[in-house]
Amino acid sequence: MSSNTKTISVLGCGWFGFPFAVSMVKKGYTVKGSTTTPEKKTALQEAGIAPYLLDLNAEIPDMNPEFFNSDILICCIPPKRDPVIQQQYAEKIKRIADSAAKGNIRDFIFISSTSVFRDNNQQLNEDDAPVPDTASGKIILEAEQNLSSSGYFRTTIVRFAGLFGTGRDPGRFFAGKTDIANGLSPVNMIGLEDCIGIITSIISQEKYGGIYHACSPEHPDRMSFYTAAAKRSGLPLPQFIPQKNSWKIIESNRLKSELDYKFQINLHDLVSQ
């Protein structure tokens, strides 16, 4: 194990945050992890992660200053689907930013989403201006803008595409459903291993302060991708309508030009298995 002197705080040790934190512990970083459930503190501790109980939804949130006393903060808490809770998201991000500033966080990595782009039948890269058409997309874009305008830390925005991997089996998304629209539209997906790999590359190469799209370079159509996923998992096959009405292709140009990142998962390989 190599020894890394930087301390990383991972806010939200869920589907991505927990395995990412574990991988950074293995690389020799000091890692702090937050959870909203007391039971999960034990799992964090056992993985070598310093556990912090932070409930940002509480009426008076406990913003533990020690958690924010780190070099790097990874914020991976998406807005919930509930519209009422969504309205509180901007306020939550503001509290996090204030705590990060007080804790002398130098680099703030915000895990965003490609949902900041609507389906406009175009290829979209990091230089394109986002125009969201969903409530969560608008809220996430607002959070991006608020964080980027902070003078206290460098903000790095990483927009994850559709997520899959352990605990998120794409075969379950449409299993057994029929008449699913847009079967020929391209998918924009990224696997857990590449989510971890990309954030690790940003940190190890210290490529902070920009916007990165995190989306696999392959874009098979929805029908091929989800049918193959259901087949792999032994689930009832979905039935798509072979049409291509509304779509977008998310391009991750800066992963190649700035990080020289090589994807670990090839979507065409998954489809052809």
N, C-alpha and C positions, 0 to 999 in steps of 0.2 A: 504494500500500500504506500502510495506517495503521500507526502505531507503537504497540504495546501493551507496557507495561512489565512485565507479569507473565510469569513463567516457568512453563511447563507441562511436567511429566514424564508421558509416556505409557508405562505398564508393560504391555507386550504389544502390539507393533506387527504385529498379524495382520490378519484380515479387516476388522475395524472400526478398530482402533488406528492402522494405517498411513494409510489415507485421511483419518481424522480429524486426525492429526498434520500431514499435508500441508496440509489446509485451514486449520489454525491458523497454520502458517508463512506462508501467503498473507495472513492477516489481520494479520501483523506481530508475532506472539508469538514469544518465544524458546522453542523446543520441544526437549526431550530425549526420545529414544525408546529403549526397550530391546528387545533380541532375544536369542534363545538360540543363533542360528546366526551364526558369523563372516561367512559369505558375505553375509548381509543387511545388515551394517554399511555396505557400499558403497552399497546402494540408499537407506538412510536418509540417508547423507551427501549423496548426489546430490540428495535432495529438500529439503535445507536443514535436516535434523533432526540434532541432535548425537547420535551413536550410542553406545550403551552395551551391552556384552555382559553379560547377567545370566542365569545358569542357576540358577534357584531349586530345581531338582531335584537339583543336585549334592550330594554327601555333605556337603561344607562349602560352602554357597552363598556366592558372592561378592556381598555386598550393598554395591555401590559407593556410598559416602556422597555423592559428588558428584551422582549421579543423583537422590538424594532431597533435594538442596538446591534446592528450588523452592517456588513459591507454591502450586501446585495439582498434585495427583497424580491421574491417571486410571488406575484399575486395571481392566484388561479381560482377565483370564485365567480362563476358565471351568474347572471341574473336569473332568478327563478321564473317559472312560467306564470305564476300568479300575478295579475296586473297590479294589485295593491302592493305586493312586495317589490315589484319592478320599480315602482315610484321611489322606493326607499334606497334603490341601488346607488344612485348618484350621491346621496348623502353618505352612504356607507363608504364609497370610494374616497370621498372628501375626508372622512375621518381617518381612513388608512393613510392618505397622502399627508395629512397633518402629523400623524404619529411617525411616519417615515422621516419627515423633515426634522422633527424633534429628536429622533433617534440617530440622526446623522447617517441615514442610508445614503450611500453614494450612487448606487445604481438600482433603479426600479424597473423590473421586467414585468410587464402587464400581459397576461395571457388573454388575448382578445379572440375575435371570431371573424371568419370570412362572411358572416351574416350581415356585416356592415355594407355589403354589396347586394343590390337586388339582382334578380335574374334579368339581365338586359341584352341577352343573346350576343354577348361579346366575350373576348378574352380580357382578363383584368389582372394587372400587375401592381406592384407596390407604388408606382407613380400615378396610378389612377385615383381620382377623388371618389371616396365612397358615397353612395346615395342609398341609404337603407330604406326598406319599405315595410319592415316589421317593427313592432314595439321594442323587442329585445335588441334588434340591430341598432335602432336609434339611441337606446340607452347606453349600449356598449360604445358607440361612436362618441357620445358625449363624454363618457369616462376617459376614452383615449385622449380627447382634446384637452380635458381638464388636467390630466396628468402631464401631458406634453408641455403645458404652459407653466409648470412649476419651475421655480428658479432654485429649488433646494436640492434636486437630484436629476440625474440623466434618466430619461424615460426611454425604454426600449419596448416597442409594441410587437408582439408576435401573434399573428392571426391564424389560429388553428382552423383547418377545414373540418369536414365531418369526421368524427372520431370513431375508431374501432380498435379492438384488441381485447385482452383479458377483461371480462366483465361487461364488454360492449360488443356482443356478437352481431355483426350486420345481418346474419341469417335470420335473426329474430325480428328485424325491423318490419319486414313485409310478409313474413311467413304465412302462407295459406290465403293471403288476400287476393282479390280479383279486381279487374278493371282499374288497375293503377295507372294513372296518367303519366305521360312523358317517358315512356319506356326507352326511347332512343336518346334522351338527353344525357350528356356526359356527367359523371359523378366527380365530386371534389372531395377526396377523402385523405386521411392520414392515420397511420397506425401508431399505437402507443410507443413502440421502440423508436420511431422517428421523432415523435414529440419530445422524448427524452434526449435523443441524440442532438436535435437542433438547439435546444436550450443549453445543453452541455457545451456545444461548439461555440455558442455566443460567449459563454462565460470563460472557457479555456482560451479563446482567441481575443477576449476583451473587446468584442465588436458591439459596443453599446451606443445607444442614442438614436437608432433608426427604426424603420418599420420593416418587418419580415413577414412574408406569407409562408405558412407552413402547410403545404399541400403537395401530395404525390404528383410527380410529373406525368403519370399515366392517367387517362380519363376514359376508362371503358364506359359503355352506356349502362344506365340503371338496370335495365333488364338483365344484361349479362352479369353484372357485378352481384346484384342481390339474389339472382337465381342460383349462381354458383355458390354463394355464401350459405344459402338455405340448404343446398344439396350437401355441402361439406358438413353441416351440423345435423343432417338427417331430419330436417324439418319439412313441412309441407311447402311445395314450391309456390311462389307468388306468380300471378298472371298480370302482365303489363300490357297496356295499349301501345302498339309500336308507333309512337308519334314523338315529335321533337318540337314542342311549342315554346316553352320558356326554359332558358338555360343560361349558364355562365361557365367559363373555364377560368379557374384561379391559377395564375402563373406565379411561381416562386423564384423569380429571377435573382433576387439578392442572396438567396441561399447558395447559388452557384457562384455568382460574381464576387461576393464578399466573404463567404465562409468556405467555399469549395466543398460544400456538403454533399455527401453521397448517400442516397436513400438506401435503407436496409430492406424495405419491402417494395416489391414490384407488383402493382395491381394487375397487370396483364397476366403475370404468373399465377396469381390467385384465381383469376377467371378461368384460366386454361387447365387448372388442376382437375 
